């Protein structure tokens, strides 16, 4: 212990004795440690921290498996059949996303909600923070006017009122009793088939009746327990203790086969897919975070190589000291331990600074993370992050200090003692050169990765979405069925909104559609062409949208053939439909689609006449191919939930108050929700690739700077070591250009070797990025060539500066 304290005091003296060296080393390491800590804090919260549910590994999602989609929603009748089996599942619950209008006290507000089976909270195993929740599957027989609030809604709308339980709230014009409030950490998205987004997290829950419920009026009912043709439920199950996912998959597959035999008209070619809840919530975010973690790991490795080079230089300068210590009896381990103590102490200082930088910059970084990444609200510096930072800091100190310590612990006593005082000690140059080569190679790998992501982003942003987004304001509204119980009233109200908004000063035109592009909607209906009878299970599907007259013109979607929907297309006129180019090409190849007839949905729906063909729209984002799409007239087929667009002359945000006032004149209890510009929606569709490109490019720039500084430092040190040699060469007739070539040649050999190794490494490693790229190969020659040339140019500049100084050596001063 005495020896350790003595070494620690000596290390402190050495670090304070050379403040410039200490400051550079600490700053270099602190940046690398801060970046790693920040990214790991996200990885920890999103991937490593357990879900806030007991026995989370037993929670799985169950989906209908179709030939075109392995994760499709479930019909009520199928869900009830699934729930009756008890071989592998302890219990099963259903959830469906809703949108409801909260009115009464305060400003009307549209809320994200979920309709759930009454055992939903029991399946998850979460108790409310206040009050109680729905109880047991026996309550699924009919509608109950009760609701459970999320903690966030309770806090923002009800000011954390402790007496909110039992209070009446109005949802879509109906009175609901508040049963309870869920805990703060209880956040579970609506679990859409393509993955879960935190923006889908419900703000309240209501019971989902699974038997007779009213439909479009108090006198009409539908028995959902017999409904297999319409699927909209997401199913959550808790496995019995000891039951594996493989065993559950076998049992559920057998059940799916049984249902296919019993109900071939609806269950043909369908199976069941089981997905762990954790995997469902994470979606495809795992590879993104791991790539970011790998990128910051490379930055830290380059920083370590830089500091290791600094320590090698200091170790070479301290060889006389080490030789004297060895001559006085210090063993090799004692010498190495002294230098390792210095490196670990310096690393701990850098780690503390890096932790502070990470905590300070975490909020700024989270502002760049796309909102689709789940569990961002849990990101922070907790015990696991702190332990990671401490281990990384200690490992970093050992990593960059080990090689200098090993070299300095074996001094050449004879050489040191024979050396004259005016000489220079040269040693460890091969290690320094190898570290520089490694730095350059890692920088090349990181730069090429960033280049591929940036080039992919450029390609995405160049994709034509199929509409003109500039100057377009969007919003959505939900009509309460109590006050708008039939399609005629809905259609009339939508048309009134469009007409009233079109008259707002600054608005050039308006329209409505059931779901906007880039909104994540996924409504599909089967399509049957007249005269081509096909079994229901084999019919192709098309995306389905309902639009008002003027919507296509307002959003700038081109009409290629025929006509648009018109105000004369009402429930009393002939049903019409528009197809996009993709749908027209698929279903009427080599024919004129206008005038053809087809059916969308089941046999009960009427035949529709195709009256026009419109341009393709990238509904699912610019990276996805345009899907076949059918547009029907809202006046002929409406929805309780509809989105609106308004094209403006100037800034769309300037007309928001006027648009709210215009809608309020028609119905003051209807809130406008999700008010955004179309340009914002389009930008959000590329949020993830933009975030990845920015962060990786930032780290790549840091790595290039560190590699350039490292190369320049090594060459500067080499020039200082060879000052006498340079003086002799110039005294014997060498020209400054000869000295320049000598130093440049050495530096560029190291740089080119590093570039070559980096290209090989990038060729092998960038293949894991294939799923993140659009329109760019993982071996894109333009990216590889351009960035290799950039690194070479930076290396040339970094080498030229010390080489230029070498040409200015005065031979007389060098010899003297």
Rosetta blueprint (number, residue, H / E / L):
1 X L
2 X H
3 X H
4 X H
5 X H
6 X H
7 X H
8 X H
9 X H
10 X H
11 X H
12 X H
13 X H
14 X H
15 X H
16 X H
17 X H
18 X L
19 X H
20 X H
21 X H
22 X H
23 X H
24 X H
25 X H
26 X H
27 X H
28 X H
29 X H
30 X H
31 X H
32 X H
33 X H
34 X H
35 X H
36 X H
37 X H
38 X H
39 X H
40 X H
41 X H
42 X H
43 X H
44 X H
45 X H
46 X H
47 X H
48 X H
49 X L
50 X L
51 X L
52 X L
53 X L
54 X L
55 X L
56 X H
57 X H
58 X H
59 X E
60 X E
61 X E
62 X E
63 X E
64 X E
65 X E
66 X E
67 X L
68 X L
69 X E
70 X E
71 X E
72 X E
73 X L
74 X E
75 X E
76 X H
77 X H
78 X H
79 X H
80 X H
81 X H
82 X H
83 X H
84 X H
85 X L
86 X L
87 X L
88 X L
89 X E
90 X E
91 X E
92 X E
93 X E
94 X E
95 X E
96 X E
97 X E
98 X E
99 X E
100 X E
101 X E
102 X E
103 X E
104 X L
105 X L
106 X L
107 X L
108 X L
109 X E
110 X E
111 X E
112 X E
113 X E
114 X E
115 X E
116 X E
117 X L
118 X L
119 X L
120 X H
121 X H
122 X H
123 X H
124 X H
125 X L
126 X L
127 X L
128 X L
129 X L
130 X E
131 X E
132 X L
133 X L
134 X L
135 X L
136 X L
137 X H
138 X H
139 X H
140 X H
141 X H
142 X L
143 X L
144 X L
145 X L
146 X E
147 X E
148 X E
149 X E
150 X L
151 X H
152 X H
153 X H
154 X H
155 X H
156 X H
157 X L
158 X L
159 X L
160 X L
161 X L
162 X L
163 X L
164 X L
165 X L
166 X L
167 X L
168 X E
169 X E
170 X E
171 X E
172 X L
173 X L
174 X E
175 X E
176 X E
177 X E
178 X E
179 X E
180 X E
181 X E
182 X L
183 X L
184 X L
185 X L
186 X L
187 X L
188 X L
189 X L
190 X L
191 X L
192 X E
193 X L
194 X L
195 X E
196 X L
197 X L
198 X H
199 X H
200 X H
201 X L
202 X L
203 X L
204 X E
205 X E
206 X E
207 X E
208 X L
209 X L
210 X L
211 X L
212 X E
213 X E
214 X E
215 X L
216 X L
217 X L
218 X L
219 X L
220 X L
221 X E
222 X E
223 X E
224 X H
225 X H
226 X H
227 X L
228 X L
229 X L
230 X L
231 X E
232 X E
233 X E
234 X E
235 X E
236 X E
237 X E
238 X E
239 X E
240 X L
241 X L
242 X L
243 X L
244 X L
245 X H
246 X H
247 X H
248 X H
249 X H
250 X H
251 X H
252 X H
253 X H
254 X H
255 X H
256 X H
257 X H
258 X H
259 X H
260 X H
261 X H
262 X H
263 X L
264 X H
265 X H
266 X H
267 X H
268 X L
269 X L
270 X L
271 X E
272 X E
273 X E
274 X E
275 X E
276 X E
277 X H
278 X H
279 X H
280 X H
281 X H
282 X H
283 X L
284 X L
285 X H
286 X H
287 X H
288 X H
289 X H
290 X H
291 X H
292 X H
293 X H
294 X H
295 X H
296 X H
297 X H
298 X H
299 X H
300 X H
301 X H
302 X H
303 X H
304 X H
305 X H
306 X H
307 X H
308 X H
309 X H
310 X H
311 X H
312 X H
313 X H
314 X H
315 X H
316 X H
317 X H
318 X L
319 X H
320 X H
321 X H
322 X H
323 X H
324 X H
325 X H
326 X H
327 X H
328 X L
329 X L
330 X L
331 X L
332 X H
333 X H
334 X H
335 X H
336 X H
337 X H
338 X H
339 X H
340 X H
341 X H
342 X H
343 X H
344 X H
345 X H
346 X H
347 X H
348 X H
349 X H
350 X H
351 X H
352 X H
353 X H
354 X H
355 X H
356 X H
357 X H
358 X H
359 X H
360 X H
361 X H
362 X H
363 X H
364 X H
365 X H
366 X H
367 X L
368 X L
369 X L
370 X L
371 X L
372 X L
373 X L
374 X L
375 X L
376 X H
377 X H
378 X H
379 X L
380 X L
381 X L
382 X L
383 X H
384 X H
385 X H
386 X H
387 X H
388 X H
389 X H
390 X H
391 X H
392 X H
393 X H
394 X H
395 X H
396 X H
397 X H
398 X H
399 X H
400 X H
401 X H
402 X H
403 X H
404 X H
405 X H
406 X H
407 X H
408 X H
409 X L
410 X L
411 X L
412 X L
413 X H
414 X H
415 X H
416 X H
417 X H
418 X H
419 X L
420 X L
421 X L
422 X L
423 X L
424 X L
425 X L
426 X L
427 X L
428 X L
429 X H
430 X H
431 X H
432 X H
433 X H
434 X H
435 X H
436 X H
437 X H
438 X H
439 X H
440 X H
441 X H
442 X H
443 X H
444 X H
445 X H
446 X H
447 X H
448 X H
449 X H
450 X H
451 X H
452 X H
453 X H
454 X H
455 X H
456 X H
457 X H
458 X H
459 X H
460 X H
461 X H
462 X H
463 X L
464 X L
465 X L
466 X L
467 X L
468 X L
469 X L
470 X L
471 X L
472 X E
473 X E
474 X E
475 X E
476 X E
477 X E
478 X E
479 X L
480 X L
481 X L
482 X L
483 X L
484 X L
485 X L
486 X L
487 X H
488 X H
489 X H
490 X H
491 X H
492 X H
493 X H
494 X H
495 X H
496 X H
497 X H
498 X H
499 X H
500 X H
501 X H
502 X H
503 X L
504 X L
505 X L
506 X L
507 X E
508 X E
509 X E
510 X E
511 X E
512 X E
513 X E
514 X L
515 X L
516 X L
517 X L
518 X L
519 X L
520 X L
521 X L
522 X L
523 X L
524 X E
525 X E
526 X E
527 X E
528 X E
529 X E
530 X L
531 X L
532 X L
533 X L
534 X L
535 X L
536 X H
537 X H
538 X H
539 X L
540 X L
541 X E
542 X E
543 X E
544 X E
545 X E
546 X E
547 X E
548 X L
549 X L
550 X L
551 X H
552 X H
553 X H
554 X H
555 X H
556 X L
557 X L
558 X L
559 X E
560 X E
561 X E
562 X E
563 X L
564 X L
565 X L
566 X L
567 X L
568 X L
569 X L
570 X L
571 X L
572 X L
573 X L
574 X L
575 X L
576 X E
577 X E
578 X E
579 X E
580 X E
581 X H
582 X H
583 X H
584 X H
585 X H
586 X H
587 X H
588 X L
589 X L
590 X L
591 X L
592 X L
593 X L
594 X L
595 X L
596 X L
597 X E
598 X E
599 X E
600 X E
601 X L
602 X L
603 X L
604 X L
605 X L
606 X L
607 X E
608 X E
609 X E
610 X E
611 X E
612 X E
613 X E
614 X E
615 X L
616 X L
617 X L
618 X L
619 X L
620 X L
621 X L
622 X L
623 X L
624 X L
625 X L
626 X L
627 X L
628 X L
629 X E
630 X E
631 X E
632 X E
633 X E
634 X L
635 X L
636 X L
637 X L
638 X L
639 X L
640 X L
641 X E
642 X E
643 X E
644 X E
645 X E
646 X E
647 X E
648 X E
649 X L
650 X L
651 X L
652 X H
653 X H
654 X H
655 X H
656 X H
657 X H
658 X H
659 X H
660 X H
661 X H
662 X H
663 X H
664 X H
665 X H
666 X H
667 X L
668 X L
669 X L
670 X L
671 X L
672 X L
673 X E
674 X E
675 X E
676 X E
677 X E
678 X H
679 X H
680 X H
681 X H
682 X H
683 X H
684 X H
685 X L
686 X L
687 X H
688 X H
689 X H
690 X H
691 X H
692 X H
693 X H
694 X H
695 X H
696 X H
697 X H
698 X H
699 X H
700 X H
701 X H
702 X H
703 X H
704 X H
705 X H
706 X H
707 X H
708 X H
709 X H
710 X H
711 X H
712 X H
713 X H
714 X H
715 X H
716 X H
717 X H
718 X H
719 X H
720 X H
721 X H
722 X L
723 X H
724 X H
725 X H
726 X H
727 X H
728 X H
729 X H
730 X H
731 X H
732 X L
733 X L
734 X L
735 X L
736 X H
737 X H
738 X H
739 X H
740 X H
741 X H
742 X H
743 X H
744 X H
745 X H
746 X H
747 X H
748 X H
749 X H
750 X H
751 X H
752 X H
753 X H
754 X H
755 X H
756 X H
757 X H
758 X H
759 X H
760 X H
761 X H
762 X H
763 X H
764 X H
765 X H
766 X H
767 X H
768 X H
769 X H
770 X H
771 X H
772 X H
773 X L
774 X L
775 X L
776 X L
777 X L
778 X L
779 X L
780 X L
781 X H
782 X H
783 X H
784 X H
785 X H
786 X H
787 X H
788 X H
789 X H
790 X H
791 X H
792 X H
793 X H
794 X H
795 X H
796 X H
797 X H
798 X H
799 X H
800 X H
801 X H
802 X H
803 X H
804 X H
805 X H
806 X H
807 X L
808 X L
809 X L
810 X L
811 X H
812 X H
813 X H
814 X H
815 X H
816 X L
